[in-house]
């Protein structure tokens, strides 16, 4: 039995795709740095060390969009792309876990 098919990614410009990729890379790293969800200091340290380079890639993708005259972020389209790429699960690691009962 085959796994269910994911919905197709919406049509994105190359720069929009780079923004989505850069954003998710930063989100993944921040999730690894989150002290409320982390497991060890070494993993958090490695993620924090990688964060500036990924943030720069995200900045550069946004700068390319701006330079090309893409002045608007099409939030609904970009949100659909994030959902297809498991963005809801990935961004959930940025939040605090639920408080323990008791």
Secondary structure as UniProt FT lines:
FT   HELIX           14..33
FT   TURN            35..37
FT   HELIX           41..67
FT   TURN            68..69
FT   HELIX           75..84
FT   TURN            85..86
FT   HELIX           87..92
FT   TURN            93..94
//
